[in-house]
């Protein structure tokens, strides 16, 4: 069997029973692979790394060391949820690193989207690497590699989840228990492991996080407006029963202002842009016709609850020519 090929005999995991069988088999395999040694995992809170964490906790408990790096570009409540579920709920060996200042300081004045992405990705690897050096006796590196990652990287071992570690940090091997699974199967396994639906069914969230939605040079006040408006959007979509119906939705705070009037005085504040799209594969996307009352409720709440914002817009642009994200 080729290392990177899903076995042809492998049944598609579509039911809780099939997920249970998969989990049982992986628990055995992981135990056989790592013995009594320690395993390191970068736990972002995304679907793949969360499912790998829950699976490995079941298999080897505290031999798994999870590191959650908060780069300061997470959505509201996201890091807190990771701590709540894994540390408090599953009693994980979890190291939480709040690297907000470090990331935001590096990003001061950086407006070019690709440079921002590179800084965020590069800094992430450095923080993770520093932590790995501090910890002793780590023999294995776990990754939330899934089958599409392997297919997309054409059979090259995918290190993308941690961005690649330097050669002088040596691991005996990789632990990649979901590497032959498709995304929908990872979600079924996650549910069978008891992870909450809002974590397992989560919409895609880019690695650079809110950094690509706070356009141009990121400032803390705009980032705050972005995080708060995004939380309002999610809350109102939830209440309107839209969360499961729309593929991806979020807000954007661009780096320009417009004139407004508040309490009889002129203000010069930011707009908040609502982005909502439906798609099958993210290669093209359409914009749903949202109920006016829902849009109005979100607009009213953002304008009254989020500081520094005087306008709310709905982005009507399909992909192509617009991309889903603004940067
Ligand atoms: P675009 O903006 O290219 O986005 O239409 C397509 C999908 O990819 C997500 N996306 C990213 N995911 N790192 C990621 O992990 C990134 O840098 C990144 N940029 C975009 C985006 O949210 C959408 O689902």
Boltz pocket constraint, residues with backbone or C-beta under 6 A from the ligand:
constraints:
  - pocket:
      binder: B
      contacts: [[A, 117], [A, 204], [A, 205], [A, 206], [A, 207], [A, 208], [A, 248], [A, 282], [A, 319], [A, 322], [A, 323], [A, 324], [A, 325], [A, 326], [A, 327]]
      max_distance: 6.0
